[in-house]
Amino acid sequence: FWPDRSFDLCSSYLTLPDLYATRPSSSQVKKLLSAILSFLALTMGKEGARESLHYRLAGSKEPVGVWGHEYVRNLAGEVSGEYDAVQEGATPPEGGDKA
């Protein structure tokens, strides 16, 4: 299911954040879109921006394992990067925020 669908969404990755930004924060659609953007950021996100983590924290609270082990591994790396940045007193990367 997802490999075919995610390929179709990859071409829209640059426009989906704009759609995400226009939705009210309480919207269920925004939470679902956030989960999709988090997954797509796995391969389409800017290097070092921790976009997967940013969108994951803003999205639904479903278990992360449903998206696969590579997604979980990527999130773990982004959590580690965020932790290191906080310890060093760095500001969050562009496009992300501290959650």
N, CA, C and O atoms as a printed pandas DataFrame, in Angstrom:
     atom_number atom_name residue_name chain_id  residue_number  x_coord  y_coord  z_coord
0              1         N          PHE        A               1    0.819   -1.202    0.000
1              2        CA          PHE        A               1    0.000    0.000    0.000
2              3         C          PHE        A               1    0.858    1.259    0.000
3              4         O          PHE        A               1    0.768    2.056   -0.934
4              5         N          TRP        A               2    1.684    1.460    1.017
5              6        CA          TRP        A               2    2.425    2.712    1.127
6              7         C          TRP        A               2    3.511    2.923    0.083
7              8         O          TRP        A               2    3.676    4.055   -0.373
8              9         N          PRO        A               3    4.254    1.911   -0.321
9             10        CA          PRO        A               3    5.300    2.219   -1.302
10            11         C          PRO        A               3    4.759    2.881   -2.562
11            12         O          PRO        A               3    5.349    3.846   -3.046
12            13         N          ASP        A               4    3.654    2.388   -3.101
13            14        CA          ASP        A               4    3.085    2.997   -4.303
14            15         C          ASP        A               4    2.554    4.391   -4.005
15            16         O          ASP        A               4    2.790    5.320   -4.777
16            17         N          ARG        A               5    1.844    4.547   -2.906
17            18        CA          ARG        A               5    1.239    5.824   -2.553
18            19         C          ARG        A               5    2.302    6.855   -2.184
19            20         O          ARG        A               5    2.185    8.021   -2.561
20            21         N          SER        A               6    3.324    6.446   -1.461
21            22        CA          SER        A               6    4.348    7.405   -1.056
22            23         C          SER        A               6    5.106    7.926   -2.269
23            24         O          SER        A               6    5.534    9.080   -2.276
24            25         N          PHE        A               7    5.279    7.098   -3.295
25            26        CA          PHE        A               7    5.941    7.560   -4.510
26            27         C          PHE        A               7    5.118    8.674   -5.148
27            28         O          PHE        A               7    5.680    9.664   -5.618
28            29         N          ASP        A               8    3.809    8.526   -5.171
29            30        CA          ASP        A               8    2.945    9.560   -5.724
30            31         C          ASP        A               8    3.025   10.844   -4.916
31            32         O          ASP        A               8    2.977   11.935   -5.485
32            33         N          LEU        A               9    3.143   10.734   -3.612
33            34        CA          LEU        A               9    3.189   11.901   -2.743
34            35         C          LEU        A               9    4.530   12.616   -2.782
35            36         O          LEU        A               9    4.594   13.813   -2.502
36            37         N          CYS        A              10    5.595   11.916   -3.121
37            38        CA          CYS        A              10    6.917   12.531   -3.137
38            39         C          CYS        A              10    6.970   13.743   -4.058
39            40         O          CYS        A              10    7.632   14.734   -3.749
40            41         N          SER        A              11    6.281   13.666   -5.177
41            42        CA          SER        A              11    6.294   14.786   -6.110
42            43         C          SER        A              11    5.567   16.002   -5.532
43            44         O          SER        A              11    5.774   17.122   -6.000
44            45         N          SER        A              12    4.726   15.796   -4.527
45            46        CA          SER        A              12    3.973   16.885   -3.902
46            47         C          SER        A              12    4.595   17.350   -2.590
47            48         O          SER        A              12    4.035   18.218   -1.921
48            49         N          TYR        A              13    5.728   16.798   -2.214
49            50        CA          TYR        A              13    6.295   17.089   -0.899
50            51         C          TYR        A              13    6.561   18.579   -0.683
51            52         O          TYR        A              13    6.409   19.070    0.436
52            53         N          LEU        A              14    6.946   19.295   -1.712
53            54        CA          LEU        A              14    7.259   20.710   -1.543
54            55         C          LEU        A              14    6.009   21.565   -1.353
55            56         O          LEU        A              14    6.094   22.654   -0.785
56            57         N          THR        A              15    4.858   21.096   -1.814
57            58        CA          THR        A              15    3.627   21.873   -1.670
58            59         C          THR        A              15    2.803   21.448   -0.452
59            60         O          THR        A              15    1.991   22.232    0.040
60            61         N          LEU        A              16    2.992   20.251    0.031
61            62        CA          LEU        A              16    2.211   19.767    1.174
62            63         C          LEU        A              16    2.429   20.589    2.451
63            64         O          LEU        A              16    1.467   20.790    3.192
64            65         N          PRO        A              17    3.641   21.074    2.745
65            66        CA          PRO        A              17    3.784   21.911    3.944
66            67         C          PRO        A              17    2.948   23.189    3.884
67            68         O          PRO        A              17    2.483   23.668    4.918
68            69         N          ASP        A              18    2.752   23.741    2.698
69            70        CA          ASP        A              18    1.897   24.923    2.569
70            71         C          ASP        A              18    0.452   24.582    2.910
71            72         O          ASP        A              18   -0.227   25.348    3.594
72            73         N          LEU        A              19   -0.013   23.442    2.437
73            74        CA          LEU        A              19   -1.353   22.975    2.757
74            75         C          LEU        A              19   -1.469   22.722    4.258
75            76         O          LEU        A              19   -2.475   23.067    4.878
76            77         N          TYR        A              20   -0.445   22.125    4.827
77            78        CA          TYR        A              20   -0.409   21.852    6.263
78            79         C          TYR        A              20   -0.536   23.152    7.064
79            80         O          TYR        A              20   -1.269   23.202    8.052
80            81         N          ALA        A              21    0.165   24.184    6.647
81            82        CA          ALA        A              21    0.174   25.456    7.376
82            83         C          ALA        A              21   -1.176   26.157    7.353
83            84         O          ALA        A              21   -1.468   26.953    8.246
84            85         N          THR        A              22   -1.998   25.882    6.362
85            86        CA          THR        A              22   -3.290   26.565    6.253
86            87         C          THR        A              22   -4.391   25.899    7.068
87            88         O          THR        A              22   -5.471   26.471    7.212
88            89         N          ARG        A              23   -4.151   24.728    7.595
89            90        CA          ARG        A              23   -5.172   24.008    8.362
90            91         C          ARG        A              23   -5.177   24.475    9.812
91            92         O          ARG        A              23   -4.124   24.781   10.372
92            93         N          PRO        A              24   -6.374   24.531   10.428
93            94        CA          PRO        A              24   -6.432   24.878   11.858
94            95         C          PRO        A              24   -5.709   23.825   12.699
95            96         O          PRO        A              24   -5.720   22.642   12.358
96            97         N          SER        A              25   -5.092   24.247   13.780
97            98        CA          SER        A              25   -4.278   23.322   14.574
98            99         C          SER        A              25   -5.093   22.183   15.185
99           100         O          SER        A              25   -4.539   21.120   15.465
100          101         N          SER        A              26   -6.375   22.379   15.394
101          102        CA          SER        A              26   -7.205   21.320   15.976
102          103         C          SER        A              26   -7.762   20.359   14.925
103          104         O          SER        A              26   -8.448   19.396   15.268
104          105         N          SER        A              27   -7.476   20.611   13.665
105          106        CA          SER        A              27   -8.024   19.810   12.572
106          107         C          SER        A              27   -7.447   18.397   12.543
107          108         O          SER        A              27   -6.235   18.209   12.651
108          109         N          GLN        A              28   -8.324   17.413   12.398
109          110        CA          GLN        A              28   -7.882   16.022   12.259
110          111         C          GLN        A              28   -7.096   15.850   10.960
111          112         O          GLN        A              28   -6.160   15.052   10.899
112          113         N          VAL        A              29   -7.473   16.592    9.931
113          114        CA          VAL        A              29   -6.760   16.539    8.653
114          115         C          VAL        A              29   -5.318   16.997    8.842
115          116         O          VAL        A              29   -4.401   16.412    8.265
116          117         N          LYS        A              30   -5.112   18.036    9.643
117          118        CA          LYS        A              30   -3.755   18.534    9.887
118          119         C          LYS        A              30   -2.919   17.475   10.603
119          120         O          LYS        A              30   -1.738   17.305   10.298
120          121         N          LYS        A              31   -3.519   16.773   11.542
121          122        CA          LYS        A              31   -2.785   15.723   12.259
122          123         C          LYS        A              31   -2.403   14.582   11.321
123          124         O          LYS        A              31   -1.288   14.066   11.399
124          125         N          LEU        A              32   -3.305   14.186   10.446
125          126        CA          LEU        A              32   -3.003   13.119    9.494
126          127         C          LEU        A              32   -1.969   13.571    8.469
127          128         O          LEU        A              32   -1.067   12.811    8.118
128          129         N          LEU        A              33   -2.097   14.801    7.990
129          130        CA          LEU        A              33   -1.130   15.334    7.044
130          131         C          LEU        A              33    0.246   15.440    7.686
131          132         O          LEU        A              33    1.263   15.223    7.027
132          133         N          SER        A              34    0.274   15.770    8.958
133          134        CA          SER        A              34    1.537   15.841    9.684
134          135         C          SER        A              34    2.227   14.479    9.722
135          136         O          SER        A              34    3.444   14.389    9.562
136          137         N          ALA        A              35    1.443   13.419    9.935
137          138        CA          ALA        A              35    2.011   12.070    9.949
138          139         C          ALA        A              35    2.585   11.713    8.579
139          140         O          ALA        A              35    3.653   11.107    8.491
140          141         N          ILE        A              36    1.887   12.083    7.523
141          142        CA          ILE        A              36    2.357   11.803    6.171
142          143         C          ILE        A              36    3.618   12.599    5.875
143          144         O          ILE        A              36    4.575   12.058    5.323
144          145         N          LEU        A              37    3.631   13.881    6.236
145          146        CA          LEU        A              37    4.818   14.704    6.015
146          147         C          LEU        A              37    6.008   14.185    6.802
147          148         O          LEU        A              37    7.140   14.230    6.320
148          149         N          SER        A              38    5.763   13.697    7.999
149          150        CA          SER        A              38    6.846   13.133    8.802
150          151         C          SER        A              38    7.471   11.938    8.096
151          152         O          SER        A              38    8.694   11.795    8.061
152          153         N          PHE        A              39    6.629   11.088    7.537
153          154        CA          PHE        A              39    7.125    9.916    6.814
154          155         C          PHE        A              39    7.873   10.329    5.547
155          156         O          PHE        A              39    8.952    9.807    5.269
156          157         N          LEU        A              40    7.311   11.257    4.782
157          158        CA          LEU        A              40    7.958   11.688    3.542
158          159         C          LEU        A              40    9.274   12.407    3.807
159          160         O          LEU        A              40   10.198   12.326    2.998
160          161         N          ALA        A              41    9.368   13.112    4.937
161          162        CA          ALA        A              41   10.608   13.812    5.282
162          163         C          ALA        A              41   11.757   12.842    5.502
163          164         O          ALA        A              41   12.922   13.240    5.493
164          165         N          LEU        A              42   11.436   11.584    5.699
165          166        CA          LEU        A              42   12.452   10.547    5.842
166          167         C          LEU        A              42   13.430   10.584    4.670
167          168         O          LEU        A              42   14.637   10.432    4.857
168          169         N          THR        A              43   12.911   10.786    3.474
169          170        CA          THR        A              43   13.771   10.828    2.290
170          171         C          THR        A              43   13.777   12.179    1.585
171          172         O          THR        A              43   14.719   12.496    0.859
172          173         N          MET        A              44   12.735   12.972    1.794
173          174        CA          MET        A              44   12.594   14.219    1.053
174          175         C          MET        A              44   12.990   15.450    1.863
175          176         O          MET        A              44   13.172   16.526    1.293
176          177         N          GLY        A              45   13.124   15.313    3.172
177          178        CA          GLY        A              45   13.416   16.458    4.035
178          179         C          GLY        A              45   14.831   16.983    3.859
179          180         O          GLY        A              45   15.710   16.291    3.346
180          181         N          LYS        A              46   15.032   18.220    4.294
181          182        CA          LYS        A              46   16.352   18.843    4.233
182          183         C          LYS        A              46   17.281   18.176    5.245
183          184         O          LYS        A              46   16.880   17.888    6.372
184          185         N          GLU        A              47   18.496   17.941    4.841
185          186        CA          GLU        A              47   19.495   17.310    5.705
186          187         C          GLU        A              47   19.703   18.146    6.959
187          188         O          GLU        A              47   19.974   19.343    6.872
188          189         N          GLY        A              48   19.576   17.521    8.120
189          190        CA          GLY        A              48   19.815   18.190    9.385
190          191         C          GLY        A              48   18.671   19.030    9.912
191          192         O          GLY        A              48   18.788   19.612   10.991
192          193         N          ALA        A              49   17.571   19.112    9.187
193          194        CA          ALA        A              49   16.452   19.969    9.609
194          195         C          ALA        A              49   15.522   19.278   10.597
195          196         O          ALA        A              49   14.689   19.938   11.217
196          197         N          ARG        A              50   15.644   17.983   10.753
197          198        CA          ARG        A              50   14.815   17.200   11.673
198          199         C          ARG        A              50   13.328   17.389   11.404
199          200         O          ARG        A              50   12.522   17.517   12.326
200          201         N          GLU        A              51   12.981   17.405   10.107
201          202        CA          GLU        A              51   11.587   17.595    9.705
202          203         C          GLU        A              51   10.702   16.424   10.114
203          204         O          GLU        A              51    9.545   16.625   10.483
204          205         N          SER        A              52   11.225   15.213   10.053
205          206        CA          SER        A              52   10.424   14.058   10.470
206          207         C          SER        A              52    9.994   14.209   11.924
207          208         O          SER        A              52    8.838   13.957   12.264
208          209         N          LEU        A              53   10.910   14.612   12.764
209          210        CA          LEU        A              53   10.610   14.800   14.180
210          211         C          LEU        A              53    9.620   15.943   14.371
211          212         O          LEU        A              53    8.662   15.814   15.133
212          213         N          HIS        A              54    9.844   17.046   13.694
213          214        CA          HIS        A              54    8.957   18.211   13.807
214          215         C          HIS        A              54    7.519   17.834   13.472
215          216         O          HIS        A              54    6.603   18.119   14.243
216          217         N          TYR        A              55    7.323   17.196   12.329
217          218        CA          TYR        A              55    5.972   16.823   11.924
218          219         C          TYR        A              55    5.405   15.696   12.785
219          220         O          TYR        A              55    4.202   15.663   13.048
220          221         N          ARG        A              56    6.248   14.790   13.218
221          222        CA          ARG        A              56    5.775   13.687   14.060
222          223         C          ARG        A              56    5.211   14.213   15.383
223          224         O          ARG        A              56    4.157   13.763   15.832
224          225         N          LEU        A              57    5.901   15.153   15.995
225          226        CA          LEU        A              57    5.442   15.710   17.260
226          227         C          LEU        A              57    4.149   16.496   17.110
227          228         O          LEU        A              57    3.375   16.605   18.061
228          229         N          ALA        A              58    3.912   17.037   15.938
229          230        CA          ALA        A              58    2.689   17.805   15.686
230          231         C          ALA        A              58    1.534   16.916   15.232
231          232         O          ALA        A              58    0.389   17.366   15.188
232          233         N          GLY        A              59    1.819   15.675   14.899
233          234        CA          GLY        A              59    0.813   14.804   14.302
234          235         C          GLY        A              59    0.062   13.934   15.264
235          236         O          GLY        A              59    0.022   14.183   16.469
236          237         N          SER        A              60   -0.528   12.916   14.713
237          238        CA          SER        A              60   -1.319   11.986   15.511
238          239         C          SER        A              60   -0.405   11.207   16.456
239          240         O          SER        A              60    0.813   11.176   16.281
240          241         N          LYS        A              61   -1.004   10.596   17.434
241          242        CA          LYS        A              61   -0.228    9.880   18.453
242          243         C          LYS        A              61   -0.240    8.366   18.231
243          244         O          LYS        A              61   -0.093    7.597   19.181
244          245         N          GLU        A              62   -0.414    7.942   16.988
245          246        CA          GLU        A              62   -0.377    6.508   16.692
246          247         C          GLU        A              62    1.032    5.981   16.923
247          248         O          GLU        A              62    1.990    6.750   16.849
248          249         N          PRO        A              63    1.182    4.704   17.197
249          250        CA          PRO        A              63    2.522    4.133   17.421
250          251         C          PRO        A              63    3.438    4.349   16.207
251          252         O          PRO        A              63    3.016    4.170   15.065
252          253         N          VAL        A              64    4.673    4.726   16.461
253          254        CA          VAL        A              64    5.604    5.017   15.366
254          255         C          VAL        A              64    5.967    3.772   14.574
255          256         O          VAL        A              64    6.348    3.875   13.408
256          257         N          GLY        A              65    5.857    2.608   15.179
257          258        CA          GLY        A              65    6.249    1.375   14.512
258          259         C          GLY        A              65    5.419    1.026   13.291
259          260         O          GLY        A              65    5.861    0.236   12.457
260          261         N          VAL        A              66    4.228    1.593   13.163
261          262        CA          VAL        A              66    3.384    1.263   12.014
262          263         C          VAL        A              66    3.983    1.773   10.707
263          264         O          VAL        A              66    3.598    1.314    9.632
264          265         N          TRP        A              67    4.923    2.719   10.786
265          266        CA          TRP        A              67    5.549    3.273    9.593
266          267         C          TRP        A              67    6.827    2.527    9.193
267          268         O          TRP        A              67    7.430    2.843    8.167
268          269         N          GLY        A              68    7.239    1.551    9.984
269          270        CA          GLY        A              68    8.395    0.730    9.620
270          271         C          GLY        A              68    9.648    1.055   10.413
271          272         O          GLY        A              68    9.767    2.113   11.032
272          273         N          HIS        A              69   10.583    0.103   10.372
273          274        CA          HIS        A              69   11.794    0.251   11.192
274          275         C          HIS        A              69   12.721    1.357   10.700
275          276         O          HIS        A              69   13.405    1.975   11.516
276          277         N          GLU        A              70   12.768    1.627    9.400
277          278        CA          GLU        A              70   13.622    2.714    8.901
278          279         C          GLU        A              70   13.118    4.068    9.398
279          280         O          GLU        A              70   13.909    4.950    9.733
280          281         N          TYR        A              71   11.801    4.222    9.443
281          282        CA          TYR        A              71   11.208    5.457    9.962
282          283         C          TYR        A              71   11.554    5.625   11.442
283          284         O          TYR        A              71   11.936    6.713   11.874
284          285         N          VAL        A              72   11.421    4.558   12.208
285          286        CA          VAL        A              72   11.738    4.613   13.635
286          287         C          VAL        A              72   13.222    4.916   13.831
287          288         O          VAL        A              72   13.581    5.706   14.705
288          289         N          ARG        A              73   14.068    4.308   13.041
289          290        CA          ARG        A              73   15.514    4.554   13.136
290          291         C          ARG        A              73   15.839    6.011   12.819
291          292         O          ARG        A              73   16.663    6.633   13.489
292          293         N          ASN        A              74   15.183    6.548   11.788
293          294        CA          ASN        A              74   15.384    7.944   11.419
294          295         C          ASN        A              74   14.925    8.882   12.548
295          296         O          ASN        A              74   15.618    9.838   12.895
296          297         N          LEU        A              75   13.758    8.593   13.103
297          298        CA          LEU        A              75   13.266    9.420   14.210
298          299         C          LEU        A              75   14.224    9.381   15.394
299          300         O          LEU        A              75   14.475   10.410   16.022
300          301         N          ALA        A              76   14.758    8.210   15.702
301          302        CA          ALA        A              76   15.711    8.092   16.808
302          303         C          ALA        A              76   16.934    8.970   16.553
303          304         O          ALA        A              76   17.439    9.617   17.470
304          305         N          GLY        A              77   17.403    8.992   15.325
305          306        CA          GLY        A              77   18.538    9.849   14.975
306          307         C          GLY        A              77   18.203   11.329   15.113
307          308         O          GLY        A              77   19.033   12.121   15.559
308          309         N          GLU        A              78   16.988   11.697   14.730
309          310        CA          GLU        A              78   16.575   13.093   14.840
310          311         C          GLU        A              78   16.379   13.500   16.298
311          312         O          GLU        A              78   16.690   14.632   16.669
312          313         N          VAL        A              79   15.869   12.598   17.124
313          314        CA          VAL        A              79   15.741   12.873   18.550
314          315         C          VAL        A              79   17.127   13.084   19.150
315          316         O          VAL        A              79   17.332   13.992   19.954
316          317         N          SER        A              80   18.066   12.244   18.755
317          318        CA          SER        A              80   19.437   12.376   19.240
318          319         C          SER        A              80   20.039   13.711   18.801
319          320         O          SER        A              80   20.703   14.382   19.591
320          321         N          GLY        A              81   19.813   14.093   17.554
321          322        CA          GLY        A              81   20.311   15.373   17.055
322          323         C          GLY        A              81   19.702   16.552   17.794
323          324         O          GLY        A              81   20.392   17.526   18.094
324          325         N          GLU        A              82   18.409   16.464   18.087
325          326        CA          GLU        A              82   17.732   17.529   18.835
326          327         C          GLU        A              82   18.286   17.608   20.255
327          328         O          GLU        A              82   18.522   18.701   20.770
328          329         N          TYR        A              83   18.493   16.465   20.882
329          330        CA          TYR        A              83   19.058   16.426   22.232
330          331         C          TYR        A              83   20.441   17.085   22.252
331          332         O          TYR        A              83   20.736   17.904   23.122
332          333         N          ASP        A              84   21.277   16.719   21.284
333          334        CA          ASP        A              84   22.619   17.315   21.213
334          335         C          ASP        A              84   22.540   18.824   21.022
335          336         O          ASP        A              84   23.300   19.568   21.642
336          337         N          ALA        A              85   21.624   19.281   20.168
337          338        CA          ALA        A              85   21.481   20.712   19.916
338          339         C          ALA        A              85   21.027   21.450   21.173
339          340         O          ALA        A              85   21.509   22.546   21.460
340          341         N          VAL        A              86   20.108   20.857   21.915
341          342        CA          VAL        A              86   19.632   21.480   23.150
342          343         C          VAL        A              86   20.764   21.531   24.171
343          344         O          VAL        A              86   20.925   22.534   24.867
344          345         N          GLN        A              87   21.545   20.466   24.266
345          346        CA          GLN        A              87   22.656   20.432   25.217
346          347         C          GLN        A              87   23.708   21.487   24.893
347          348         O          GLN        A              87   24.346   22.043   25.788
348          349         N          GLU        A              88   23.878   21.754   23.602
349          350        CA          GLU        A              88   24.868   22.750   23.173
350          351         C          GLU        A              88   24.294   24.160   23.147
351          352         O          GLU        A              88   25.023   25.124   22.911
352          353         N          GLY        A              89   22.980   24.285   23.390
353          354        CA          GLY        A              89   22.350   25.599   23.396
354          355         C          GLY        A              89   22.082   26.151   22.009
355          356         O          GLY        A              89   21.903   27.357   21.845
356          357         N          ALA        A              90   22.055   25.290   21.019
357          358        CA          ALA        A              90   21.821   25.737   19.647
358          359         C          ALA        A              90   20.343   26.044   19.431
359          360         O          ALA        A              90   19.478   25.518   20.130
360          361         N          THR        A              91   20.071   26.898   18.457
361          362        CA          THR        A              91   18.687   27.176   18.083
362          363         C          THR        A              91   18.202   26.054   17.182
363          364         O          THR        A              91   19.007   25.387   16.532
364          365         N          PRO        A              92   16.885   25.837   17.137
365          366        CA          PRO        A              92   16.365   24.758   16.286
366          367         C          PRO        A              92   16.651   25.057   14.816
367          368         O          PRO        A              92   16.796   26.218   14.433
368          369         N          PRO        A              93   16.732   24.007   13.993
369          370        CA          PRO        A              93   16.990   24.198   12.573
370          371         C          PRO        A              93   15.836   24.922   11.911
371          372         O          PRO        A              93   14.710   24.902   12.409
372          373         N          GLU        A              94   16.123   25.567   10.777
373          374        CA          GLU        A              94   15.082   26.269   10.026
374          375         C          GLU        A              94   13.998   25.292    9.607
375          376         O          GLU        A              94   14.286   24.187    9.148
376          377         N          GLY        A              95   12.750   25.709    9.769
377          378        CA          GLY        A              95   11.642   24.847    9.404
378          379         C          GLY        A              95   11.180   23.946   10.524
379          380         O          GLY        A              95   10.160   23.270   10.392
380          381         N          GLY        A              96   11.903   23.923   11.614
381          382        CA          GLY        A              96   11.523   23.102   12.749
382          383         C          GLY        A              96   11.393   23.976   13.980
383          384         O          GLY        A              96   11.705   25.166   13.949
384          385         N          ASP        A              97   10.935   23.382   15.048
385          386        CA          ASP        A              97   10.880   24.109   16.301
386          387         C          ASP        A              97   11.049   23.128   17.439
387          388         O          ASP        A              97   10.895   21.920   17.263
388          389         N          LYS        A              98   11.361   23.646   18.589
389          390        CA          LYS        A              98   11.501   22.769   19.739
390          391         C          LYS        A              98   10.128   22.418   20.237
391          392         O          LYS        A              98    9.259   23.282   20.355
392          393         N          ALA        A              99    9.929   21.157   20.528
393          394        CA          ALA        A              99    8.613   20.740   20.999
394          395         C          ALA        A              99    8.715   20.241   22.417
395          396         O          ALA        A              99    7.710   19.839   23.004
